[in-house]
Every structure is written in structure tokens, then in C-alpha cells.
Amino acid sequence: MNTLLFLKQHKDRWWALPLILPVIFLPIFSFASTYTHLNGGIIALYYMPLAFLLTLLLFFGLSALPGIILALFLRYHSTSGIFETAAVICHFIVPLTLSWGGYRVFSPPRNMVAYGDAKLMALRLFWQVLCPSALFLVLFQFAVYLGIYETRQSMAGLNPLTIRTLVNFQGLLVGGLTGVPLSYLLIRIIRHPRYLRALVSQIRTQIDKKVTVTEFILWLAALGGLLSLLLIPLSDTSTIFSTNYTLSLLMPLMLWGAMRFGYKLMSLIWTPVLMVAIHYFYRYIPLGQGYDIQLAITSSSYLVFSFVVIYMSMLATRQRVITLHARRLAFLDPVVHMPNLRAMTRALTKSPWSALCMLRIPELEVLGRNYGVLLRIQYKQKLAEWLKSSLQPNECVYQLSGCDLAIRLNTESHALRIEELDKKIKEFRFIWDGMPLQPQVGMSYCCVRSPVNHLYLLLGELSIIADLSLSTNHPENLQQRGAMHLQRTLKDKVAIMNRLQWALEQDEFRLMAQRVQGIRGDHYHEILIRMPGENGVLLSPDKFLPVALEFGLSSRVDLWVLERTLQFMAEHRDRLPGQRFAVNLSSSTICRSQFPLDVHRLLKKYGIEAWQMIFEITESSGFGNADLARQTVKQLQKMGCRVAIDDFGTGYASYARLKSIDADMLKIDGSFIRNIADNSLDYQIVASMCHLARMKNMLVVAEYVESEAIRSAVNALGIDYLQGYLIGKPEALETLIDSQAPSDA
């Protein structure tokens, strides 16, 4: 055991593999080379030793030189003298070291990755094929010319510019082009036998997914058939398929394999096919007139075919890798680098039954605004990593928009596992700049069956239940919380949202006006909006305005109401001179910094005076962002418009908010006015509101005045304006043109 460990630790030392491998394999690669006679001399159609020795240097560096020298000495000393053997060793060492050094200098740090990388192809072609082959041939011709190689005079003539030199050079190039990758594979498997398993996996990965076993068998059969025709011995009955024409037919077949099977498999197939085709060249190249030219052309075919097959297989493999990478990116969120909704859809499709969980972290929105979006990204990443240990291999955490995450679980014991996940989430601590953060996480879940046709609707239902989980502080089951009711509610919301969009685009809203009477004889009208529903029934604002606010349409609705009101005033300024109107604004509108500019633009467009407009801001929601609301109110007042606080008394800390904002009018909510004549407590509350308004120099408006008793009570308190069914019911805006009394002018 100690001996094996010692050998494993020192296998790359000069006295280990670098010394043993060349001694064993140099004779084998020499035997695999192919030589023939041409014009009274010997030429190499395929030469492998140079490629093998160069690969040893690439793996072991200078540690391979002792083994290379020893192997060359043993190979040539028996047939040559000591001087010629030394010359042969120098002949090999010089081009090998120069090519190896050049490749190490000009290639990137990771230059020993497996062959098939198109980025390194140009460097490898030059330093591992062209450079060593050219240097080796030049030195060989020079040595023969000087008479150093007495036993190898027949391998080169005095004139280097001959067909023999051309064939030798092509044989060296083909040997380097196919021999270096083959030697690399052989040495790597010997150094790390487990690489064989990785090689098989890489071959499977590079094969086109559409390739079937039948296609591969047919391709192998065609290859075997063409190779058999090529190797049939020449005779008087030979056909065109027994010539090098069949070698040309191999090309399209190998190209088809290169496009379909990838580089790894094609390099393993093409190299032995090429070696066999070259070794038995005499069976399809007949001796006769022009034999040398035909041999040179066939030798060039070996080179060109090898380059094209290798290069095309590289390109096809690279294209498949890029396509696969692009498909993987399509299932990955580019910001958070987590599986996205598309990946979750695919996972749900693959499993017959799944437990789908949603995690909602609303506090991330606030933390993200204060500390930046990077906090939200890292929190999701760390939480997903924290939960990974509790998930099974085919389960995963998925990125959703906003502050939500989703988890797909197997259905076996999912309820118990969800409880465990909830405990684990509560134990999670996120450290940001040394500060521990633990925002509350709501969890909802349900079981789904593949295929999930309404995933987006289901996620909406889970989102609502996750909000409920935030209040109960434990996971909530969608099925137990009335999924059908939630689904129906969501469908109704979507239907109303679609109708809102349609009404905005088609100008189908209806404007109503309700009279607000002043105790001093003046008056104005409040604009109310209605939306056509099914069968032409008009929907009240409480049916669609909350949906508009939820889906971000409330600002568009407010601007539509304002512009149509101003348009009505401009068209009927002769019949309704000096008429004032009040328009309600939502919280999202009053918190838009652009809104005062929109008001100024519309007033100028329709020629309406600013004092004719009153903007009512709902007290309970209009001051969610006090700074923006205060700034907008000041700009509207500076413009000349009046601002009224609507539904005063219903919001949290109403008096405190009134203290921080200067409005022109105060509209007391109808819930206090309704029982003012019968309830002394309501009377005192309204009285205190009126007293506070007088201190702030604000006019007071009483809503819900529906009886003479209520009118008498509010008049006794000195309230400035009255609104209610006793004063006037909401009517279509167009009726003001005909129903305006003479005293109203």
C-alpha cells in the first residue's frame, strides 16, 4: 500500500513515467508509422514518433528529456553508430524543445486542456504540427546533405524541392495533426485511469441529442462498407470503388459524423481509420505512370481530410455547447443567478405530483430601498443556500419577482418537511456589513399535479396565503384556506383590471357630479367616477378603484378624470361661468412629483383658472409618504388650486398628520356626521375637528347630510359646506348644463 502511494505521489518525476513511457511506446508509434518507396528512396506517408515525443514534453516538461534520450538511443543504436545516434537524438531534441517552449510562451496558462478547444486550435496547429514538422524536415535534409546520416541517405535526395520532400512533409503534418491528440489521450489515461470514465461522459455529452442508435449503427455500417471497398486488393476486375475515389467518398461520411457525434468520438474513430487507410495505401493506388504524383495528391488528401474533419467536429461541438449554455441561461435568473420561473415550470412538468411552496419576505423591499438592491440579491442567494441542505436532489429553490421565492418539493411527507423548513428559515440569520438581519418570512404551500395549466394564477393565490402566514407566523395550506374562493377573487380582480384598461383606452368611464352647498350661498360640485360593468350596469368606485391602486392604474384614472373635467369646463364655460369642481386623488397620484406639472399643463391647455379646482386627498392613505405629499400640496396651492383633506378622522393619527400639513379644506368623514344629531360623543368629536380646523384657517365640509336634523346640527357647529343626499344626489355631469338654477350663477 505504501509503495502504491509512493508511486502515485512521484509518478511525474523524471525517473518514473517520463522515463518509462517513451521506452515502451516509442517502438509502438514507430511501428504505427507508414513508409514506402518512391523514385529509389524511402518516404514517410505517416510519421508518429515526433508527435508522441512532443506530447511527452507537453505533459512532463524538461523531466521528459532523459526518457526521450534513452528511448531514442535504444531505438537507433542497434542500427547506427554512436555518432549517428547522437545526431538523431539532437535532430529530435532541437525541434521538440523549440516547439514545446514556443507553445508554453505564447499559449494561455491553461494550455493543457483536452483537445477539441477551438480557442487553442490555431496555437496548437502552429506549435504542435507545423513548427516541429518543418524544423524536423529541415534538419533532416541538412543532416543528409552534410552526410551525417549515412544509413538514411535513401530517405532524402540532394535536391529538397522534390515530390519525395513534399510527401515527407505531409506525412509529418498528418502525424502531428492526429498523433498529438492520440498521444495526449493515451498519456492522460495512464496518468489518471479515472479519466477514461470522464472521457465516456464527455463523448455522450458532445453527441447530438437527436442522434439515435439506429443512425449511429447505419453510419458505422456505411463507414465499414466504404473502408472495405477501399482496402480490396487491386486486380483486373477492380472497379472505381477500389481506387482512391472511395477515399474521397469517406469525406462526406466523416463530415456527417463530425456534425452529429462531436469531436471526442470522431477523433477516436478517424485516427484509426486514417492509419488503416494509409497503411494499406497500395491497395487503391496502383503502380504505374504518374505514381509519384498520385501518391503526393493522396498524401495531401490525408492532410486536408484530417484537418477538415477535426475542425468541423470542433465547430459542431462548440455550437452545441453554446446552444446548451444558452438553454441553461434561459432557466437561470441573470441577476440573482438562481433557477427562474421557467425552470420551475419545467420541474413541475417532469414530476407527476409536487408540493409547491412560496416564501414571501416583504421587509426586503424596505431593506432594499435603504441598503440597495444588492442586499436583496444576496439575501435570496444565502437563504437558498441555507435551505439546500434540507432539500432532496431533485428539489430546488426558485427565484420569483420582487421579494418572493418558490420551492418545489416531493409530495412524500411534505407537510412534515415544510414544518421543518419553516423552523430552519426562522433560524436563518443574514449578516449585512456586520449587522444581523432576520426579516419575517411568510410561507404558503399546496400540492399540484402535472401539468399545472394556471401556474401564474396559482402563484397569486399562494401570495395571498403567504401574507396570511405573516400574521399567523406558521406555514399556511392553500387547500385549507379556501382555494376556490381565492381563485374566484383573483379572477374577479383580473376581470376588473381588464375592464379598467378597456375603459381607459376607449374613454368609457362615466363622470357624475354631486353638489356641495356652502352656508354663505356659494357652492361647488364633487366629481365622482363610475365604470360600466357587465350588462351596462355602472360600478361604484369602491368596486374598481382598489383594484386600480393594486395594479398601478390609479394615477392614470385620476389624470383621466381631471382632463375630462377640465375639458367639460372649457366646452361649457359660457353656460357654467366660474363653476368649481372637486376631484379626488389617490395616494399614488399625490406622491408623484410630476403631478403638479401635469396639472399646470392641463389648466393651460383648456384655459381654466386654478381657483376653480379643488383636489381632495384621502386622509387615510394620501399621506403615506408625508414628504412627497406635503411638497405636492404646496405646489398645488402655490399654483392657486385648493386642497381638501377627505374622509378626515378615519386614518391612524389623524390629528398628528393634520398638524404637519397645511390644507385649505377639511372634509369630515360621514361616519361621524351620520349620528351627530343623536350621539353626543360624535357631536363632540366633530366639534373638536371644527375647532382644530379654525385654528389652521381651514374651511370645513360635512359629508352624509341626509336629514334636516343633521343639517341643523352641523349649522350649529358653523360648518362651511354641506354634502349629502339632502343637498343633492350624484347626477351625470352633463345634467349640470340644464339643471343649473339662476341663483347658482
Number of C-alpha atoms within 10 A of each C-alpha: 5 7 8 9 10 10 13 13 10 13 14 18 14 18 14 16 22 25 22 16 19 25 20 11 16 21 15 13 19 16 13 16 18 19 18 14 13 17 12 10 14 18 24 23 29 31 27 28 27 25 28 27 26 28 25 27 20 23 16 15 18 15 19 27 21 14 23 25 20 15 22 22 18 15 16 16 15 10 11 17 14 13 12 18 20 16 16 21 18 15 18 22 19 15 23 28 18 15 25 22 15 16 18 17 10 11 14 11 9 8 15 13 10 12 19 20 13 14 8 16 14 10 17 21 15 15 22 26 24 20 19 26 27 15 18 21 19 17 16 21 21 16 20 20 16 11 12 16 22 13 13 15 17 16 22 23 18 12 10 15 9 11 16 26 21 16 24 24 25 25 28 28 28 31 27 29 23 25 25 26 19 20 22 21 18 14 18 15 15 13 13 10 12 11 14 15 11 11 16 12 11 15 16 15 16 21 22 15 11 8 11 9 9 9 12 14 11 11 16 15 12 14 18 13 11 18 20 13 20 26 21 15 14 16 10 5 6 13 10 11 17 23 22 20 12 18 21 14 15 17 17 12 16 24 19 14 24 27 21 22 24 27 29 24 19 22 22 14 14 19 19 13 16 19 19 15 19 20 18 15 21 16 20 23 17 17 12 8 8 9 14 17 13 16 21 20 13 20 24 20 18 24 21 15 22 20 16 15 23 23 18 19 28 25 18 20 26 18 13 20 14 12 12 12 11 12 11 12 15 14 19 19 18 11 9 17 15 20 21 22 20 15 19 23 17 12 17 22 15 12 16 13 18 23 20 22 26 26 26 26 21 17 14 23 15 11 15 15 11 10 12 12 14 11 20 21 16 15 20 23 16 15 17 20 12 15 17 14 9 13 16 10 8 10 16 19 25 24 25 20 9 12 17 20 21 25 20 22 25 18 17 11 10 17 16 10 16 20 14 13 17 19 12 14 20 14 10 16 16 17 14 12 7 7 8 11 13 14 15 18 23 26 31 27 28 20 18 17 13 14 15 13 10 8 15 11 15 19 18 15 24 27 22 15 25 29 20 18 21 19 10 11 16 18 24 23 20 22 11 8 13 12 17 12 11 19 15 12 13 17 13 13 19 15 12 19 19 12 18 24 16 13 17 16 10 9 11 14 21 16 18 19 22 23 21 22 20 16 13 8 9 14 17 21 22 20 21 20 22 20 23 16 14 9 6 8 10 14 16 14 14 9 13 19 21 15 19 21 16 12 12 12 19 22 20 15 22 18 18 14 21 24 17 14 19 21 18 15 22 17 12 15 14 10 14 18 11 15 17 18 23 23 21 22 22 21 21 20 24 27 23 14 14 11 17 20 12 14 19 14 12 17 19 12 13 15 14 18 15 19 15 17 24 24 24 24 27 21 25 19 15 21 22 14 13 14 12 15 21 17 16 20 24 19 15 21 19 11 15 15 19 21 24 26 27 23 22 22 21 17 15 11 10 13 13 9 15 18 10 11 18 18 22 20 23 27 26 24 20 19 15 22 23 18 16 22 17 12 12 11 12 17 19 13 15 22 17 13 19 22 16 16 18 12 9 16 13 21 18 24 23 27 22 21 23 17 14 11 14 21 22 12 17 23 15 10 14 14 21 20 24 27 24 20 15 14 16 17 13 16 15 16 18 13 11 18 12 9 8 12 9 6 7 11 12
